Amino acid sequence: MRQDLEGGDVLSAAVDVHALYPDLAIHGSHVVLVNGIELDEAGGIRQIRIEDPSYLVDYASEEDHWFATDRFLEAMNRCPEPGYIW
């Protein structure tokens, strides 16, 4: 993921909606676009930036696009077909 994003590519990832957005009372699979990362001091991925095409997701600010890596990976792994990113 890091190599692709640093190379300028945008990725698609399958996630579990409720794991990514616990405030939405929706369970099921969903695809989001991954278009950025923020690294920590050690070079690990600290945060992941996404664009979500769903009309249910309202980005009030730039900060709303960013998710902690653990939360994002959990949303990917809870998806019925876990771990899909392309």
N, C-alpha and C positions, 0 to 999 in steps of 0.2 A: 504494500500500500504506500509506504513512504517513498519508495523509488518512483512509483508511477506519479504520485502527486508532485514530488520535487521535479519531475520531468515535464510537468505541465498538463498531465492527463487528469480528467475527471472520472471518478469511479461510481458505479452503482452498487448498492448494498441492500440485501434483503434483511429486514428487521421485523421484530415483533412490535406492533404499535404500542401496546400497553407498557412494555418494558422501556421504550424510549420516551413515551408521553404518559406517565401514570395518571395525570389529571383527565385524560380522555378515557371515557368508559368504553373503549373499543379494544377488542382482542382479535388478533389476526396478523397475517403477513402484509408487508408493505415494502416498497422499494423507494429508497432515498438516494440522492446524489451526494457523494463525498467530494468536496472540492478544496479542502485545506487541512493542514495540521499545524499544531503548535508544539514545539519540542521543549523538554525540560533541560536543565543544565547538563545532564548526563547524555543527552541526545535521544532520550526515549520520547515517545509520543505522549504528550500530556493531555491534549485536547484535539478533538476532531470537528471540523466544520462541515455542516451539511446544508443542502437545499432540499426542501421537502415540497413536492408538487401538490400535496393535499390541500384542499380549500379549508380544512379544519385546523390547519396549523397557521398561526398568525405570528409573524416575526415582528415584534414591537421595536426591537433594536438589533444591532449587529451581534450583541452578546447572546441573543436567543438562538443564533445559528450554531453555537459552540457547545459540545458535549464532552464531559470527561471520558477518557478512553475506556475506563472500566464499564461505565454505563452503556456506552455505545457497543462494546463487545458483548455485554450481557444481552442487549437487545438483538444482536445478530445471532447469538447462541440460543436464545429462546424461540427463534423463528422455527416453524415446523421443518424447514429445510435449512438447518443452521450453517453458518459460516460462509454463505455465498456473497462474494464481492468480486466484481469484474469491471 
